[in-house]
Amino acid sequence: KQWYQPRVAITAGQIVVVGSQSTGKSSVLENIAKQNFLPRGMGIVTRRPLVLQMIKAPCKKVIRGSNHDSWAEKVQNPTKLSVPDQSFETWAQFLHRGDMIYTNMDSIQKEIIDDTNKKCGSNKGISDDPIHLKLYSTKIPSLTLVDLPGLTKIPVGDQPRDIDQRIEKLVRSYIVKENSIILAVSAGNVDIANSDSLKLAREVDPTGSRTIAVI
């Protein structure tokens, strides 16, 4: 038999979270994931795309030995070097960290911050190089979510003068895809008619068939 091989790559759908800085984009994503693991702060906090692949696990994960983030904490205390088998309802893995398993949400947040600073510097710079994170849990649906840098107008720190155009170009590259659902987040104290996220969503999705507004 000859198998039909499509010439166009078929990609799974994803939910892209879009909004201005400090409108609560990351909080919306965390509510969907049912975990608090994203960096917090004032101004631009999300400085690289975060591609979060949520995977519903059929059962708890039994982790043997020292190949998870709790081991690093125990190394600081020689009396706790013996790591027993443990089972977890929620765990995560970063693509750039190989087989390392994260079971502590604070450790996940720290790794996001550290890898962002490594790529972007520590003075508000941004990058279009994504962080890939897989989150497994018995309590979540299987979804792919993308958290992006917030839309902004004024450059700060090491950001270039055209930071607004660069971020908009980055956001547009994700939401223009037909398989993307746009989660347009707007602050409750802003007139919805002036929402930057909805304005951008309308440009790539004029009918609103794949746009969901969140206030």
N, C-alpha and C positions, 0 to 999 in steps of 0.2 A: 504494500500500500504506500501511497505517497501522501504525506501529511501536509496540509495547507499551512504555510508559514506567512502570517501577515507582514506586510512591509512597514506598517506603522506600529510603533510600540504601544502596547496597551498598558496604562498605568491605573492603579487603584485610586479611588476618590479620596479627597482630604478636605478637612475643615480648616480654613485659614482665618486666624483671628487678626482683625485690622482695627486700628484706632489711633487717635492722637496720644501723645505722651501723657501718662498719669490719668488715663480714663478708666483703668481697671481691666485692661486686656488680660493680663496674667492671672488675675483673680477669677475671671470667667473661665479660663482654661483649667485652672486648678479645681474649680467647682465641678467641671465635667470629669476630670481625672480622679476626683475625690481624695486628693493628696495635696499637701502644701510643701512644695519643693523649689519654687522659683524665687530668684533673687528679688529683694524689695529695696525701695529707696526713692529718693526724689529725682526728678529729671529723667534722663534717658538711662534706663536700667537694662532693658533688653537691647543688646548691641550686635547680636548675630541672630540669624534665623534659628529657631529651635524646632526641629522636626521630631515630634513626639508620637511614637507608634505605640498605642495602647493595645495590649493583647489580653483577652480574657483567658485566664488560666483555669483548667478543669479542676485543679486541686492545689493544695499548698506545695511550696517548693522546699524540699529537704536539702540543706546545704551542709556538706561534709568538709572538714578541714579548715583551711585558712584563706580560701579564695573569695573573701567578701570583705566589705569595708569595716566591719566590726573588729576584724583581726588587727588592723592598723592601730586601733585604740588599745587593744589588749597588749600589744608589743611594748607600750609605754609602762606597763606594769608586769614585771616578770612573774608575779605570783598567779597571773591569769593567762599564761601562755598555752594552757591546754584548752583547745576550743572544741566543745562537744558538738555533735550533730544538732542542727536547729532547723525548724520548719517555719516558713514565712508565708503569709497570705499575699504580701506585696513585695516585689523586688524589681530591680532595674539594671540595665546594662547600657553603657555608652559604646558607640562604635569605635571611638578612638582609644578606648581602654581595654579592648579585647575581651577576654573571658572574665574580667573582674565583675563581681556581683555586688550591687549596692542594696542594702536593706534599710538604711537610715536616711530619712528625707533630708536631714541637715547635711549629710555627706554628699548627696546628689546636688544640693544647692551650692555647696562649696566647689564641687567639681565644675559646675557650669560657670561660676565666677572665675575660677582659676584658668580654665581653658579659654574663656572670653578674654581675660587680661593677657594671656599668652599670645593670642592672635591679634587683638585690637589695641593693646596697651592699657594703661590704667587711667587714662585721662579723656574718657568719653568718646574715643574713636569707635567706628563701626566697621563691620565686615559683612560681605555677602556669603562667606563660607559657613555653611550650617553646622550646628551641633546635632548629631543624631542620637536620640535616646529611646530605648525600648522600655516600656513600663508594663510589667506583668502583674496581674492581680485576679483574685477570684471574684472581686466586687465591681469590676468595670466592664464596659462593652468593648469590643474590638473596633477601634477607630484610629485614624491618623489625624493629628492636629498640628498646626504650624503656628508658632508664636513669632511675630516679627517686630523689629524696632518700631517705636511709635512715630507717627507723622509729626513733624516739627517745622518751625519756621526760622528759628534763630540758632546759629551755631554756638557751641560752647566747647571749652577745652581744646582738644586737638582736632575738632571737627572742621572740615573744609567749609568755605563760604557757601557752597552749593549743596550743603547737607540736606536741605529740603528736597531738592531734585533727586539726589542719590537715594534717599530713603523711599521716595515715591516710586522711583524706577525699580527698586528692589521689591517693594510691595506689589507693584503691578505685575512683575514677572511671575508671581505666585497666583494672583487672583485672576489673571487673564486666561488661565487654563480652564477648559470647559468642564473638567472633572473636579473643580474646586468649588466647595460651598463657602461663601464669604460670610463670616460672622463680623458684622460691622458694629463695633462698640462705640457708643457715644456717652459722654458725661451727662448726668441728669440735669445739670444747671446750664446746659448749652441748648440754644434753639436748634431743634432737629433739622431745620432748613439750612443751618450753617455747619452741619456735621461734615468734617473732612473725610471721615471713613465712608459715609454714605455717598458723598459726592464722587469719590474715587470708584466706589462699587458701581454706581450708575453708569460710569464711563465704559466699564468692561462688561457690565450686565444690565443693559438698558431696560429689559423687561422685568428685572428683579426676580427671575425664576430660580436663581441660586443664591440669593442674598437674604440673610436674616439679620434684622436690626436688634441690637441689645442696648438697653438704656440703663 
